[in-house]
Amino acid sequence: MMIVHYLYLKLNEVIGIVKIKRDEYILYGLEKYKEVIDKIIADIQAFHEDFNIRVMLTEALTNAFKHGNNSSSDKPIYLRYIYNGKIIKFEIEDSGTGVGNITILDEMSDENLLRDSGRGLFLIKSMTDKMEFVGNTLIIQTKINTIKNKC
């Protein structure tokens, strides 16, 4: 038993143990989305990435509410995340049927800058390492740097 414990401690020193953080929120409408985003940023201590996380999640939740749930506060939006200390993965699931084939451009043309729609997904894509739709779920994944204390 002592040998196993010693090996565990030595292995822990070499590879480290990373606490994986995960949680799920269910929103009905957008009334409390800012509070939820604040909780996520605090939980993963991503104060240095505050702006990007806020923009990505605000755009994703707004799209889920408007397009997936047809602006209905009676339908849930599920916001799930998993964080391993380096990479955060968000899943935003609405009550719609999915987006089908959608093309998100790598650049925003001048004529599209003032359109009523289309910039949200462009912004999310430009801020993440990976973005994809699976059915009615938007999956966003990106590396983040965390700091232990708020500046």
Secondary structure, DSSP 4 states (H G I P E B T S, - for coil): -HHHHHHHHHHHHHH-----EEEEEEEESSTTHHHHHHHHHHHHT-GGGHHHHHHHHHHHHHHIIIIISTT-TTSEEEEEEEE-SSEEEEEEE-SS----S----SS--GGGTTSSSSHHHHHHHHH-SEEEEETTEEEEEEE----SS--
